[in-house]
Amino acid sequence: MAKVKGSPVYRLKLVPHRPLKSALITLLSIALVLAAVVAAYRYAEYKASIERLSPAEAKALRGQLDVMTTESAELRRELATYQLSAEVDRKAGEELRQRVMELREEKAALQRDIDVYRIMTSKKNSNPKGISFGVFSVSPTTDSKHQFKLVIQKLAEGDDDFVGDLTATVVGQQEGKERRFSLHELAVNQGESMAATIPLNFKFFQNIDTEILMPDGFTPDRLELAVKSNARRNPVEAQLEWPKHK
């Protein structure tokens, strides 16, 4: 017997028709959107009104800016004046310091001349030519280099020239020990004029001027000098304090 296939059965749900509620929801949505737009516009207008300045306010701000600009320029001028004054004071102080050092060197040279004159007038004159060491200076140049200057002079009257040689030795400390260097060893240009014994030939005075290079860690204390005349056996010796530089 053949089976009879029936039609499918669907369940139905009844939804009440409320057109007024749908309209209210739609209107409420539109109102919210419009409110958001108005609020954004009002906020933007408020910000613009805050940022905008009235003509009087803008004029006052411009005036304040002009005053601040003028004061800034005055401060810059005052700073430049102070800097110039400080530079002038520094240079003046350096020149004064240099002059004081020169006066000390000249005073020391005069004292040496006086000592030589005393020897020359004594009964046992060991320095008949009156050989004296004049101004002695050592000025720093660059790094460990210095400019060495020494004047050797003859105080005795007479037109005869002095002929002889000079031995100069720099004595100081290095690594806690006494070290001795000849001027020839320290001279940058070790030519004939800066030989181990420096030749002398002058009527009144002779300048010894050379650039020297100090060894690392060496601190000079004094300069030992010995001048020997070709006509005499005994040399004229002296010790000069090494100039101090602050």
Phi, psi and chi 1 to 4 in degrees:
 res  aa     phi    psi   chi1   chi2   chi3   chi4
   1 MET       -  130.9 -178.8  176.1  179.1      -
   2 ALA   -77.4  137.8      -      -      -      -
   3 LYS   -83.0  143.6  -68.5 -177.6  179.2 -179.2
   4 VAL   -99.3  121.7  178.8      -      -      -
   5 LYS   -88.4  120.4 -172.7  176.0 -179.0 -179.6
   6 GLY   -86.6  169.2      -      -      -      -
   7 SER   -79.7  147.6  -60.5      -      -      -
   8 PRO   -67.1  149.0   23.9  -32.5      -      -
   9 VAL  -109.2  125.2  178.0      -      -      -
  10 TYR  -107.1  139.3  -60.9   96.2      -      -
  11 ARG   -86.0  141.2  -69.5 -174.8  176.8 -176.8
  12 LEU  -110.9  140.4  -62.1  177.8      -      -
  13 LYS  -119.3  128.5 -177.6  177.8 -179.9 -179.5
  14 LEU   -89.6  119.5  -62.1  177.4      -      -
  15 VAL  -108.9  125.1  178.2      -      -      -
  16 PRO   -70.4  142.5   22.5  -33.0      -      -
  17 HIS   -88.8  114.5  178.2   59.7      -      -
  18 ARG  -128.7   78.8  -63.7  175.2  179.5  174.9
  19 PRO   -63.5  -28.6   23.2  -33.6      -      -
  20 LEU   -69.0  -39.3 -177.8   59.4      -      -
  21 LYS   -65.9  -41.3 -178.1  178.0 -179.7 -179.8
  22 SER   -63.0  -39.6  -60.8      -      -      -
  23 ALA   -65.7  -40.7      -      -      -      -
  24 LEU   -63.8  -42.0  -72.9  174.2      -      -
  25 ILE   -62.6  -42.4  -67.5  173.7      -      -
  26 THR   -63.7  -44.4  -57.3      -      -      -
  27 LEU   -64.8  -38.3  -71.5  175.1      -      -
  28 LEU   -64.4  -39.0 -177.5   59.9      -      -
  29 SER   -63.4  -44.6  -60.3      -      -      -
  30 ILE   -63.2  -40.2  -65.8  173.2      -      -
  31 ALA   -63.6  -41.0      -      -      -      -
  32 LEU   -63.5  -41.7  -71.2  174.1      -      -
  33 VAL   -63.1  -44.2  171.1      -      -      -
  34 LEU   -64.1  -39.3  -70.7  175.0      -      -
  35 ALA   -63.7  -39.9      -      -      -      -
  36 ALA   -64.8  -41.0      -      -      -      -
  37 VAL   -63.6  -44.8  171.9      -      -      -
  38 VAL   -64.4  -41.9  171.2      -      -      -
  39 ALA   -62.8  -42.2      -      -      -      -
  40 ALA   -63.5  -40.4      -      -      -      -
  41 TYR   -64.1  -45.3  174.7   77.5      -      -
  42 ARG   -62.3  -38.8  -66.2  -66.4 -175.7 -174.3
  43 TYR   -65.8  -43.2  177.6   75.0      -      -
  44 ALA   -63.6  -40.9      -      -      -      -
  45 GLU   -64.9  -37.2 -172.6  178.8   38.8      -
  46 TYR   -65.2  -45.2  171.3   72.1      -      -
  47 LYS   -61.6  -42.1  -71.4  -73.3  -69.4 -177.8
  48 ALA   -64.3  -38.4      -      -      -      -
  49 SER   -68.1  -32.6   64.4      -      -      -
  50 ILE   -69.7  -44.5  -68.7  177.4      -      -
  51 GLU   -73.7  -24.7  -65.2  176.2   -2.9      -
  52 ARG   -74.4  140.8  -79.0 -160.6  -56.6  -91.4
  53 LEU  -111.1  147.6  -62.7  174.8      -      -
  54 SER   -76.4  160.7   65.0      -      -      -
  55 PRO   -55.7  -38.9  -26.5   34.7      -      -
  56 ALA   -66.0  -42.9      -      -      -      -
  57 GLU   -64.8  -42.2  -69.1  173.1  -25.8      -
  58 ALA   -63.0  -39.9      -      -      -      -
  59 LYS   -64.2  -41.3 -176.3  177.3  179.7 -179.2
  60 ALA   -64.3  -40.9      -      -      -      -
  61 LEU   -66.2  -39.4  -73.4  176.8      -      -
  62 ARG   -62.7  -38.9  -79.2 -165.3  -63.6  -89.9
  63 GLY   -63.2  -43.3      -      -      -      -
  64 GLN   -62.4  -39.7  -66.5  178.6   10.1      -
  65 LEU   -63.8  -41.2  179.3   60.5      -      -
  66 ASP   -62.8  -42.0  -68.2  -18.9      -      -
  67 VAL   -63.4  -45.0  170.8      -      -      -
  68 MET   -64.6  -37.9  -67.1  177.2   65.6      -
  69 THR   -64.3  -42.8  -57.6      -      -      -
  70 THR   -63.4  -44.9  -57.9      -      -      -
  71 GLU   -63.2  -38.5  -68.8  177.9   -9.7      -
  72 SER   -63.8  -42.0  177.2      -      -      -
  73 ALA   -63.6  -40.5      -      -      -      -
  74 GLU   -62.5  -43.0  -74.6  -68.3  -25.8      -
  75 LEU   -63.6  -39.2  -70.7  174.3      -      -
  76 ARG   -64.3  -40.6  -76.1 -163.9  -63.2  -90.7
  77 ARG   -65.2  -42.2  -79.0 -165.6  -67.8  -90.4
  78 GLU   -63.6  -41.2  -70.7 -177.4   10.5      -
  79 LEU   -61.9  -43.8  177.8   59.8      -      -
  80 ALA   -62.2  -39.0      -      -      -      -
  81 THR   -64.1  -44.7  -59.5      -      -      -
  82 TYR   -63.2  -41.0  -69.9  145.4      -      -
  83 GLN   -63.7  -42.4  -70.5  175.1  -22.7      -
  84 LEU   -64.0  -42.4  178.5   60.2      -      -
  85 SER   -62.7  -41.4  177.0      -      -      -
  86 ALA   -64.2  -38.8      -      -      -      -
  87 GLU   -66.8  -40.5  179.5   65.3   16.7      -
  88 VAL   -64.2  -43.5  170.0      -      -      -
  89 ASP   -61.8  -40.3  -68.6  -17.3      -      -
  90 ARG   -63.7  -45.1 -173.4 -168.6   65.8   78.7
  91 LYS   -65.5  -40.6  -70.6 -177.0  177.3  179.6
  92 ALA   -63.9  -41.1      -      -      -      -
  93 GLY   -63.7  -39.4      -      -      -      -
  94 GLU   -66.4  -42.2  178.0   62.4   24.8      -
  95 GLU   -64.6  -40.2  -69.1  175.9   -2.8      -
  96 LEU   -64.7  -42.8  179.7   60.3      -      -
  97 ARG   -61.7  -42.2 -174.1 -173.4   68.6   83.4
  98 GLN   -64.0  -40.2 -173.7   65.2   29.7      -
  99 ARG   -66.2  -39.9 -176.9   54.4 -177.0  157.4
 100 VAL   -61.6  -42.3  168.8      -      -      -
 101 MET   -63.0  -41.5  -68.5  180.0   59.5      -
 102 GLU   -63.2  -41.1  -69.1  174.5   -4.6      -
 103 LEU   -65.1  -38.1  -70.7  174.6      -      -
 104 ARG   -63.9  -41.3  -72.9  176.9  178.9  173.0
 105 GLU   -65.5  -40.8  -66.8  163.0    0.2      -
 106 GLU   -66.1  -39.8  -68.2  173.7    3.3      -
 107 LYS   -62.7  -43.4  179.3 -177.9  177.2 -178.8
 108 ALA   -63.4  -39.2      -      -      -      -
 109 ALA   -65.5  -41.3      -      -      -      -
 110 LEU   -63.6  -38.7  -71.3  174.0      -      -
 111 GLN   -64.0  -38.3 -175.1   60.2   51.3      -
 112 ARG   -66.0  -38.3  -70.5 -167.5  -71.0  -88.6
 113 ASP   -62.7  -42.2  -69.2  -12.1      -      -
 114 ILE   -60.9  -43.2  -67.8  173.1      -      -
 115 ASP   -61.5  -39.9  -65.8  -20.3      -      -
 116 VAL   -65.9  -42.0  170.3      -      -      -
 117 TYR   -61.2  -38.0  -81.8  122.2      -      -
 118 ARG   -62.6  -40.5  -75.1  175.6  179.7  170.9
 119 ILE   -65.5  -40.7  -65.9  173.1      -      -
 120 MET   -65.6  -30.6  -68.6  173.6   62.6      -
 121 THR   -92.7   -1.2   55.9      -      -      -
 122 SER   -80.2  166.7   66.1      -      -      -
 123 LYS   -67.0  -37.5  -67.1 -178.4  179.0  179.6
 124 LYS  -103.3   86.6  -65.9 -178.0  179.1 -179.8
 125 ASN   -86.6  105.5 -176.5    3.9      -      -
 126 SER   -90.5    3.2   59.5      -      -      -
 127 ASN  -139.8   68.3 -172.1    1.8      -      -
 128 PRO   -64.6  -28.1   23.1  -33.6      -      -
 129 LYS   -80.1  -10.3  -68.2  -70.3 -174.8  179.6
 130 GLY    67.1   42.3      -      -      -      -
 131 ILE   -70.1  125.1  -62.6  -59.1      -      -
 132 SER  -135.0  155.3  176.0      -      -      -
 133 PHE  -104.0  115.9  -58.4   98.5      -      -
 134 GLY   -79.2 -139.2      -      -      -      -
 135 VAL   -62.9  130.2  175.1      -      -      -
 136 PHE  -123.1  121.5  168.1   48.1      -      -
 137 SER  -141.1  148.0   65.7      -      -      -
 138 VAL  -134.7  114.5 -179.1      -      -      -
 139 SER  -114.6  129.7  -55.0      -      -      -
 140 PRO   -67.1  140.9   22.7  -31.4      -      -
 141 THR  -111.9  -80.7   52.9      -      -      -
 142 THR  -134.7  142.1   56.9      -      -      -
 143 ASP    51.6 -120.2  -61.5  -28.0      -      -
 144 SER   -97.6    9.9  -61.0      -      -      -
 145 LYS   -88.5  146.7  -66.5 -178.4  180.0  179.8
 146 HIS  -138.2  152.9  -64.1   72.7      -      -
 147 GLN   -97.4  117.0 -164.9   66.0   33.7      -
 148 PHE   -98.0  127.6  176.9   99.3      -      -
 149 LYS  -135.6  132.8  -66.5 -177.2  179.6 -179.1
 150 LEU  -147.2  135.6  174.1   66.5      -      -
 151 VAL  -108.3  127.4  176.7      -      -      -
 152 ILE  -111.3  127.2  -58.0  172.3      -      -
 153 GLN  -134.6  161.3   54.9 -163.8    3.4      -
 154 LYS  -113.7  118.2  178.5  169.7   66.2   70.8
 155 LEU   -91.1  -19.0  -58.4 -178.7      -      -
 156 ALA   -69.7  143.1      -      -      -      -
 157 GLU   -73.7  152.1  -64.4 -179.3   -1.6      -
 158 GLY   134.4  153.6      -      -      -      -
 159 ASP   -95.0   -1.6  -65.2  -26.6      -      -
 160 ASP   -74.9  142.9   53.5  -30.8      -      -
 161 ASP   -78.8  153.5  -66.6  -11.9      -      -
 162 PHE   -97.2  129.3  177.5   85.0      -      -
 163 VAL  -127.5  127.6  179.9      -      -      -
 164 GLY  -178.2 -150.0      -      -      -      -
 165 ASP  -149.1  161.5   55.7   63.5      -      -
 166 LEU  -122.9  135.9  166.5   69.2      -      -
 167 THR  -115.9  123.2  -58.1      -      -      -
 168 ALA  -122.1  130.5      -      -      -      -
 169 THR  -130.7  128.6  -54.6      -      -      -
 170 VAL   -95.4  124.2 -179.4      -      -      -
 171 VAL  -114.2  133.6 -175.9      -      -      -
 172 GLY  -163.3 -162.2      -      -      -      -
 173 GLN  -116.8  140.2  -62.1  -69.1  -39.9      -
 174 GLN  -147.3  118.6 -173.1  178.2   38.4      -
 175 GLU    55.3   40.4  -62.5  179.9   -6.6      -
 176 GLY    78.8    6.6      -      -      -      -
 177 LYS  -125.7  151.5  -62.1 -179.9 -179.7  179.6
 178 GLU   -74.4  131.6 -176.2  177.8  -89.2      -
 179 ARG  -125.4  149.7  -67.8  -66.0  -53.4  -85.6
 180 ARG  -128.4  128.3  -55.8  170.0   66.8   89.2
 181 PHE  -128.9  132.4  -65.8   94.5      -      -
 182 SER   -72.9  154.3   67.9      -      -      -
 183 LEU   -59.5  -31.9 -170.6   60.6      -      -
 184 HIS   -62.0  -39.9  169.3   74.6      -      -
 185 GLU   -68.4  -33.1  -68.3  176.8  -63.7      -
 186 LEU   -87.2  -18.8  -59.9  179.5      -      -
 187 ALA   -65.6  135.4      -      -      -      -
 188 VAL   -68.8  -43.4  175.2      -      -      -
 189 ASN  -103.9   99.9 -177.7   16.7      -      -
 190 GLN   -90.6   60.7  -61.8  178.6  -15.8      -
 191 GLY   -85.9 -164.6      -      -      -      -
 192 GLU   -63.8  -36.9 -178.7  179.9   -7.8      -
 193 SER   -68.7  -19.0   60.1      -      -      -
 194 MET  -116.7   43.4  -79.5  -60.6  114.3      -
 195 ALA   -72.4  174.2      -      -      -      -
 196 ALA   -57.3  -38.6      -      -      -      -
 197 THR  -118.0  122.4   55.1      -      -      -
 198 ILE   -85.6  122.4  -56.5  169.5      -      -
 199 PRO   -69.0  140.0   23.3  -31.0      -      -
 200 LEU  -121.2  137.0  -60.4  176.1      -      -
 201 ASN  -160.1  100.0 -169.7  -19.3      -      -
 202 PHE  -153.2  159.3   60.6   91.4      -      -
 203 LYS   -92.7  -44.3 -175.8 -179.6  -67.0  -67.2
 204 PHE  -118.8  -45.7  -58.5  108.8      -      -
 205 PHE  -158.3  165.8   65.4   89.7      -      -
 206 GLN  -143.7  136.3 -178.7  170.8  -30.3      -
 207 ASN   -95.0  133.8  -69.2  -43.2      -      -
 208 ILE  -108.0  111.5  -52.7  -61.7      -      -
 209 ASP  -134.6  114.3 -169.3  -14.9      -      -
 210 THR  -154.2  158.4 -174.0      -      -      -
 211 GLU   -94.4  132.1 -171.0  176.7   35.5      -
 212 ILE  -120.6  156.8   59.3  176.2      -      -
 213 LEU  -123.2  118.7  177.4   63.2      -      -
 214 MET   -79.1  136.4  -67.8  -62.3  179.6      -
 215 PRO   -65.0  154.3  -18.9   31.1      -      -
 216 ASP   -61.1  130.9  -67.7  -23.0      -      -
 217 GLY    78.6    5.7      -      -      -      -
 218 PHE   -95.5  128.1  177.0   68.5      -      -
 219 THR  -116.7  109.8  -56.7      -      -      -
 220 PRO   -72.5  144.3   25.1  -31.9      -      -
 221 ASP  -112.5  -41.0  -66.3  -33.8      -      -
 222 ARG  -154.4  166.9   65.1 -175.4 -175.5  -86.0
 223 LEU  -119.9  121.7  176.6   66.1      -      -
 224 GLU  -100.3  129.6  -66.0 -176.8   -6.2      -
 225 LEU  -125.1  145.0  -60.4  166.2      -      -
 226 ALA  -142.9  118.4      -      -      -      -
 227 VAL  -109.8  125.6  174.1      -      -      -
 228 LYS  -119.1  127.3 -173.5  176.9 -179.4  -57.8
 229 SER   -87.1  147.1  169.7      -      -      -
 230 ASN   -66.8  -21.9  -69.1   -9.7      -      -
 231 ALA   -93.5  -10.6      -      -      -      -
 232 ARG  -129.0  153.7  -70.1 -178.9   60.9   85.7
 233 ARG   -86.4  -41.6 -178.0  175.7  -59.7  176.6
 234 ASN   -83.1  129.9  -63.0  -33.1      -      -
 235 PRO   -80.2  161.7   30.0  -34.3      -      -
 236 VAL   -96.6  120.2  175.7      -      -      -
 237 GLU  -114.6  152.6  -62.7  178.6  -19.2      -
 238 ALA  -159.4  156.4      -      -      -      -
 239 GLN  -124.6  125.5  -68.8 -173.2    5.3      -
 240 LEU  -113.7  134.6  -52.4 -176.2      -      -
 241 GLU   -67.5  137.9 -177.9 -178.4   -1.1      -
 242 TRP   -72.8  131.8 -163.6  -95.8      -      -
 243 PRO   -60.0  139.5  -20.4   32.4      -      -
 244 LYS  -100.0  134.7  -55.8  -63.7 -177.7 -177.6
 245 HIS  -117.4  126.7  -63.4  -81.9      -      -
 246 LYS   -87.7      -  -64.1 -177.7  178.9  179.4
